[in-house]
Amino acid sequence: MKGEFLTRIPPVPRPSLAPIAATLPETVPFVGPEAIARRSGVPLRARIGANESPFGPAPSVLAAMTSAARESWHYGDPENHDLREAIAAHLDISAANVMPGEGVDAILGMAVRLFAAPGSTIVTSLGGYPTFNYHIAGYGAQMHTVPYIGDREDIDALARAARETQAAMVYLANPDNPMGSWWDAASIERFIAAVPDTTMIVLDEAYGEFAPAGTIPAFDAGCSNLLRMRTFSKAYGLAGARVGYVLGDAANISAFNRIRNHFGISNVAQAAAIAALADGAHLESSLAAVRASLEDTAAIASRHGLTPLPTATNFLAIDCGRDGAYAQAILDGLAQRGVFVRKPVVAGLNRCIRVSAGTAADRALFDQALGEVLAELG
Amino acid sequence: MKGEFLTRIPPVPRPSLAPIAATLPETVPFVGPEAIARRSGVPLRARIGANESPFGPAPSVLAAMTSAARESWHYGDPENHDLREAIAAHLDISAANVMPGEGVDAILGMAVRLFAAPGSTIVTSLGGYPTFNYHIAGYGAQMHTVPYIGDREDIDALARAARETQAAMVYLANPDNPMGSWWDAASIERFIAAVPDTTMIVLDEAYGEFAPAGTIPAFDAGCSNLLRMRTFSKAYGLAGARVGYVLGDAANISAFNRIRNHFGISNVAQAAAIAALADGAHLESSLAAVRASLEDTAAIASRHGLTPLPTATNFLAIDCGRDGAYAQAILDGLAQRGVFVRKPVVAGLNRCIRVSAGTAADRALFDQALGEVLAELG
């Protein structure tokens, strides 16, 4: 064997990764539909898997973005002053309780970095938002999970786990992703009261605009262990622009100034978000379009013998009626036909696929592809 | 005294900041000109303080941004595939050696998080890039500084300090900000060779496009302790779009997948950067405009009895000939006239003000304001 005679070259010394980074996998929390298409060779025909909005942004927002693009030669305002004021005015709260950021994903990472020491415990639901889990691992905290109950996040068990583990943080999405389920505002307030004062609650309200009245609690500027996440990615149709914000008590909001990426929100995104807040008519029409789209999607699912679950979001969890492998086979069959959909992965929830509100063309493709896939699977 | 009779209310318990975050000040590494104008009430007339480019982006880039804005309803490609390939093709290297990110500021933060454990030492120049220092503190590392020598970063002393402190990282900007000075490629290669293999070198080449031939070393995919930062903010005129990239060996580049904000670069920014790389003619014309602008700015400074320093960037350090207080008074006088300029703060360097390449209108305002301020100061 040639190998015997090769000289062993000692490895060249190189910089080490920091201890936490060294433990982390290289990962993408969500593989994008572009990557799926590149790898499978199947062109993307219906993009209804990432809870985006094909009904936005508004023409008024596009005009603001086009105008702001011409200002791209200079940095945006690192204080995001005008955007911050616009959000505060929209919600009728103080700007001191608002911090914009370059998308909720980035804000979630900053929140973990601020409030969870390495080794501390963070409570979340088993099957909850993967990007939050990515940040838990990324900053060296320990994840403690609580199962869903009846396709909802189990708020009593989450609060209990926060107490029992003396958690640094606890995460709850209301309405929930990936199941589309929700709790009413009174239940959320009961949850907040049941969590220890020393545990920071991350209440992710990314889908709040889609929820029925009575779902979103009133803002309480005096609650010192609550951060509420909001985004322009969903109802405002600006997923690709990267802008969201966090609401909280003034001291917690101000703490983001210790670590945030001050120039992180582009000029175009700042202008887009301000214009989006000003165009209430477009928001209303988008919400109506989402409702109509999901009603039609539910009808399609029912016609094919599947069971749509109730939803307070811009997507529909559809119970495929058998196990996770069966739902995965449906997902794979849809993907082979260029219909991009996602699904929960955790046992119990994984009997479902998750379909975002799409256009009439998206739904027609979904209808046809679903019929073909179900016929194939028998 | 009334105070005697007030009941002491015990503080309500609240979540603690993580230990590193608790040590950090609330800060903005650079107060933006918008904030300066809001606080002073003086409208911004000449924006020549942040090394932006009034000559960009190209019309072709604006067209790409306008088109991409319409795609803002969906998330951008989290792998930034097309942009990554475009950068690699532009540089004639492998995409495995390239990682785009949402601006160099964000990439610098990720680099520190990846390669510097809390408590480890990072070497940089006293008076070097403040945002890098912000990340050093932000991730709990210790900053070790080395003074400039002859208005340049002292590459021999930086390498020596990296050896003596067994530094996790060492930072060097070439060309340098804020002085505009530079080393030739051979000196940089000597510096790289003198730094220990276990110290990660951050070579910030944000101003590389402006430098004379022979300044930027050839890319070496085998160098395992070097990360090179590049940006679309300066020569490409896209500061407000938030997009930069890092070059390095494949393992180091891939490590960014452990912690990066995968959806961080907006659709508009990805499209803008791709279009910018394709428009070489605009880049050339911008570089020529910057050169002409700085020649004129240097002449203005000289006419007023100040000394422009040599520059390999899109800005000019101007030696005001006295101490830091005098240069600060000039800066303040310019600010009172709506002329936004910055200056180094460290002793020795702080005799200078730093003026970015501006338009003819910017320069006329600078000329007039400078004359008034110098007359006032006597």
Interface residues (C-beta under 8 A of the other chain):
Chain A: V12 P13 R14 P15 S16 L17 A18 P19 A21 L24 P25 E26 T27 V28 P29 F30 V31 G32 E34 A35 R38 R47 A50 E52 S53 P54 F55 G56 P57 L62 M65 T66 A68 A69 R70 E71 S72 W73 H74 Y75 G76 D77 P78 E79 H81 E102 G103 D105 A106 G109 R113 L114 F115 A116 A117 P118 S120 G138 A168 M169 P196 D197 T198 T199 M200 S224 N225 S233 G237 L238 A239 G240 A241 R242 A251 N252 S254 A255 N257 R258 I259 N261 H262 F263 G264 I265 S266 N267 V268 A269 A272
Chain B: V12 P13 R14 P15 S16 L17 A18 P19 A21 L24 P25 E26 T27 V28 P29 F30 V31 G32 E34 A35 R38 R47 A50 E52 S53 P54 F55 G56 P57 L62 M65 T66 A68 A69 R70 E71 S72 W73 H74 Y75 G76 D77 P78 E79 H81 E102 G103 D105 A106 G109 R113 L114 F115 A116 A117 P118 S120 G138 A168 M169 P196 D197 T198 T199 M200 S224 N225 S233 G237 L238 A239 G240 A241 R242 A251 N252 S254 A255 N257 R258 I259 N261 H262 F263 G264 I265 S266 N267 V268 A269 A272
